[in-house]
Amino acid sequence: MAKKRSAKKAKAAKKSGSAVSKRRAIVAKQEKFFRKAELEKIDIKRYNKPGEKTMFDVRIQSRKLGEAPKEYHFVLKSGEKLKSIQELAQAMETMGEDVFRHHVTDFRNDFAKWVNDVFNERKLAEELGRVKNKTETELKLLRHIAKKLAS
């Protein structure tokens, strides 16, 4: 009986279009359409057993870093389109101060909002929200990328 009630509540929430169900639908769509860039690390170990052939143990570790779907690309004031956190970090190197100031003010941080909404990286978004200059923003992004690749 409890399962029927919870199923009815779930259907009612979907029909009513609650904010939570809409957010879940958006996240599911993003996850479905994310393209993955793979970085691989390959470890090969050789084993020699007496009287047997040489054996190899091959381990492949991959780390996938997301790329936003086309409709969620970030468009800078200069017109450049960014589709990943890596591209945002690279763009910080050449971005003009006027472009940075357009997206980061005392009252808003477009980069933090994009990172949170599109990539669901809340911790990084909070760190970016506290930073108000270009150099520190780039540093936070690069540290985040290094952590992701190391894990």
N, C-alpha and C positions, 0 to 999 in steps of 0.2 A: 504494500500500500504506500509505503514511504517513497519508493522509487517512482510510482505513478505521480505522486504530488510534486516531486522534484523535477520530473520531466515536464509536467504541466507548467511549473514556474519558469523553467528554461524556455519553453515555447512562448509563454506570455512575455518574457523579457525580450525575446527576439522580435516579437510582433510590435511591442511598444517602442522598440528602437532605443533602448536605454543607452546611455553614454558608454557603459562598460562593454556591452555587446558590440557596439559600433567600433570601439577601440580594439577589441579582440579580432573583429573582422579585418580591420586595417592591418594589424600586426600579422595575421595569417596570410593576407595578400602579399605583404612585404616579404615574409619568409618564403613564400612560394616563388616569387619572382626574383629573389636575390640570385645574382650570378656569383660564383665563388672563384676567387683567385687562389690557386694552390701553391704553397711553398713546401718543398719536400726535403727531408733529411734522411739519408740512407746510411744505415750502419751494416757492415758486412763483417761477420766473424767466421774464422776458419777453424774447424775442428779436425784433428787427426786422431783417429782411434786405431790402436794397434790391430793389424790384420784386416782393416776395412778401408774402403775408399775415403778420400777426403770429403768432409761434409762442410757445407756453408750454411750459416744462419743469417738470413737477410731480413732486416727490419726496416720498414718504411714508416716514417712519421710524417704526417702532413698537417699543416696548419692552414685553415681556410680563413681568408679575410674577405669580408663582404663588399660587394659593389652595389650601389643603389640602383633600382630600376629607373628607366629613363624619366618617368614622371616625377621622381623624387630627387633628381639631380639638383645640386645647389648652383644657382647662377649668381656670380659675383657682379658687383656694380659695373665692373669693366667688361662684362659680357662672357667671361670665361666660365665654362661649366665644369663642376666638380662632381665626381660620382663615387668617391670613396674618402675615407679618413686619410689614407696615404696621399691622395691627390691634394687634399686640404693642407696637409703638412708641407708638401712640395710647393704649393702656391704661396704659402706664407713667406718663402724665401724671396720671391720676386714681386710680391704684392706691394703696391704703393700704400703709403700711410693714409692717404685720403680714402682709398677703397676699404682699408681696415677700419677706419673710423666710421665709415658709413654703416658697417655691419656690427660694430661693437661700440656701444655708448655706455654712459653711466646707468642707463635705464633698461638696456636690452643687449643681448648677445645672440645674434642670428646663428653663429657657428654652434654654440652650445645647444640651442633649440633644435637645429638640424641633426646634430649628433644624437641627441636624446630621442627625437621623434622618429628618425629614419633607421638608425642603427641600434636603438634601444640600449645605448651605453650611458646609463645614468651617472655613474661615478665620474666618467670623463666629462660629461656635460656639466656636472657640478663644479669640477675643477676649472673648466673653461669659463664658466659663469663668474668665477671670482677673479679671473685674470682680466686686466684692462689694457695690456700692451702686446704688441705683435711678437716680440721675442719670447716672452713667457708663454704665449699661446702656442707658438711653434714648438717650444721645449716640452710642454705638456703633451702635445700630439705625438711627438717623436718618442717620448717615454712610454706612452700608451702602446704605440706600435711595437716597440722593443719588448714590452711585457707580453704582448699577444704572441709574438713570434717565439719567445723563449718558453712559453708554457706549452 
